[in-house]
């Protein structure tokens, strides 16, 4: 018996790992259960002025979006920091990234670091090295990307996995509580 598979169009997903000094980005394509890497990298900011660094993050992401035309974006949620100054800087970097996606009306999803690691590595407390290794394997990259870029690719992959799972729920192929 042949199974009929619904052909899904290729989605281009931008993953963003915000940071005030280094913001990682990764763009993947996703079509059904197939994934591939389009590009990845880091936006390294220069200077000590916060407004300059935030502008560099926003401008760098705008260039990535304008070059690769993603359909959707995903970003890591802010996590609770013990250092309020660090949390504020991270929040500002996220704001610059969100402003870049809003400029192009990109739908954006947010995921916790734990959910991202669980979706990609299978373990919510995975190390950065484990994430880099899994990203290299899953996307068939010749060498592991730098940590911030690997995290961004992991965010994009997490989004693709969750969307695919949600489509199965919407089609009634699985029940919402089945995979927990």
C-alpha positions as CSV (number, residue, x, y, z in Angstrom):
1,X,0.0,0.0,0.0
2,X,1.4,3.3,-1.0
3,X,1.2,6.2,1.4
4,X,0.2,9.6,0.1
5,X,2.4,12.4,1.5
6,X,1.3,15.9,1.4
7,X,3.8,18.0,-0.4
8,X,4.8,20.9,1.7
9,X,6.5,23.9,0.4
10,X,10.0,24.7,1.5
11,X,10.2,27.1,4.4
12,X,13.2,29.3,5.0
13,X,13.7,29.9,8.8
14,X,16.0,32.4,10.5
15,X,17.2,31.4,13.9
16,X,18.6,34.2,16.2
17,X,20.8,33.8,19.2
18,X,21.0,37.3,20.6
19,X,24.0,38.8,22.5
20,X,25.2,42.3,23.0
21,X,28.7,41.5,21.8
22,X,28.0,38.6,19.5
23,X,24.6,37.7,17.9
24,X,24.5,34.4,16.2
25,X,22.3,33.8,13.2
26,X,21.5,30.7,11.2
27,X,19.2,30.1,8.2
28,X,17.8,26.7,7.3
29,X,15.3,25.4,4.8
30,X,12.7,22.9,6.0
31,X,10.4,20.8,3.8
32,X,8.6,18.0,5.6
33,X,11.1,16.0,7.6
34,X,14.0,17.3,5.5
35,X,16.3,20.1,6.6
36,X,19.3,21.9,5.2
37,X,21.6,24.7,6.1
38,X,21.6,27.8,3.9
39,X,24.0,30.0,5.9
40,X,25.1,30.9,9.4
41,X,27.4,33.3,11.1
42,X,27.9,35.9,13.8
43,X,27.4,39.6,14.1
44,X,30.2,40.9,16.2
45,X,29.6,44.3,17.5
46,X,32.3,47.0,18.0
47,X,32.6,49.9,20.3
48,X,31.5,50.6,23.9
49,X,28.4,52.6,23.2
50,X,25.2,50.5,23.7
51,X,23.3,52.3,21.0
52,X,26.0,51.6,18.4
53,X,26.1,47.9,19.3
54,X,22.3,47.6,19.1
55,X,22.3,49.4,15.7
56,X,25.0,47.0,14.4
57,X,22.9,44.0,15.5
58,X,19.8,45.4,13.8
59,X,21.6,46.4,10.6
60,X,23.4,43.0,10.4
61,X,20.2,41.1,10.8
62,X,18.5,43.3,8.2
63,X,21.2,42.5,5.7
64,X,20.8,38.7,6.4
65,X,17.0,39.0,6.0
66,X,17.3,41.0,2.8
67,X,19.8,38.6,1.3
68,X,18.1,35.3,2.2
69,X,14.4,36.2,2.4
70,X,13.3,33.9,5.3
71,X,9.6,33.2,5.7
72,X,9.8,33.0,9.5
73,X,12.1,33.6,12.4
74,X,12.7,32.1,15.8
75,X,14.6,33.6,18.8
76,X,15.8,32.3,22.1
77,X,13.6,33.5,25.0
78,X,15.3,35.6,27.7
79,X,16.3,33.5,30.7
80,X,16.7,34.5,34.3
81,X,20.1,35.8,35.0
82,X,21.7,36.2,38.3
83,X,23.2,39.5,37.0
84,X,20.6,42.1,36.3
85,X,23.1,44.1,34.0
86,X,23.6,41.0,31.9
87,X,19.8,40.4,31.6
88,X,19.3,44.0,30.6
89,X,22.0,43.8,27.9
90,X,20.6,40.6,26.6
91,X,17.1,42.1,26.5
92,X,18.4,45.1,24.5
93,X,20.1,42.8,22.0
94,X,16.8,40.8,21.7
95,X,15.0,44.1,21.1
96,X,17.3,45.0,18.2
97,X,16.8,41.5,16.7
98,X,13.0,41.7,17.1
99,X,13.0,45.2,15.5
100,X,14.9,43.8,12.5
101,X,12.3,41.0,12.0
102,X,9.4,43.4,12.5
103,X,10.8,45.7,9.8
104,X,10.2,42.8,7.3
105,X,7.0,41.6,9.0
106,X,8.5,38.2,9.7
107,X,6.5,36.0,12.0
108,X,8.7,35.2,15.0
109,X,8.5,32.4,17.6
110,X,10.3,32.3,20.9
111,X,11.7,29.2,22.6
112,X,13.5,28.5,25.9
113,X,17.1,27.3,25.8
114,X,15.9,24.1,27.4
115,X,13.3,23.4,24.7
116,X,15.8,24.2,22.0
117,X,18.4,21.8,23.4
118,X,15.7,19.1,23.9
119,X,14.5,19.4,20.3
120,X,18.0,19.2,18.8
121,X,20.1,17.1,21.2
122,X,17.4,15.3,23.1
123,X,18.6,16.6,26.4
124,X,17.5,19.9,27.8
125,X,20.7,20.6,29.7
126,X,23.1,19.8,26.8
127,X,26.4,21.7,26.6
128,X,27.3,24.1,23.8
129,X,29.7,21.5,22.5
130,X,26.9,18.9,22.3
131,X,24.7,21.4,20.5
132,X,27.5,22.1,18.0
133,X,28.1,18.4,17.4
134,X,24.4,17.6,16.8
135,X,24.0,20.6,14.5
136,X,26.9,19.4,12.4
137,X,25.4,16.0,12.2
138,X,21.8,17.0,11.5
139,X,22.7,19.6,8.9
140,X,25.6,17.6,7.5
141,X,28.1,20.4,8.0
142,X,31.8,19.6,7.4
143,X,32.9,21.3,10.6
144,X,30.9,22.4,13.7
145,X,29.9,26.1,13.6
146,X,31.0,28.5,16.2
147,X,28.9,28.3,19.4
148,X,26.6,31.4,18.7
149,X,26.0,30.3,15.1
150,X,25.3,26.7,16.2
151,X,22.8,28.0,18.8
152,X,21.1,30.0,16.1
153,X,20.9,27.0,13.8
154,X,19.5,25.0,16.8
155,X,16.8,27.6,17.3
156,X,15.8,27.4,13.7
157,X,15.7,23.6,13.8
158,X,13.7,23.6,17.0
159,X,11.2,25.9,15.3
160,X,11.0,23.6,12.3
161,X,10.5,20.5,14.5
162,X,7.8,22.1,16.6
163,X,5.9,23.4,13.5
164,X,6.0,20.0,11.9
165,X,4.7,18.4,15.1
166,X,2.0,21.0,15.2
167,X,1.0,20.2,11.6
168,X,0.6,16.6,12.5
169,X,-1.7,17.5,15.5
170,X,-3.7,19.8,13.2
171,X,-4.2,17.0,10.7
172,X,-5.3,14.7,13.5
173,X,-2.4,12.2,12.9
174,X,-1.3,12.4,16.6
175,X,-2.9,13.6,19.7
176,X,-1.5,16.6,21.6
177,X,-0.5,14.5,24.7
178,X,1.1,11.6,22.8
179,X,4.7,12.9,22.6
180,X,5.2,14.2,26.1
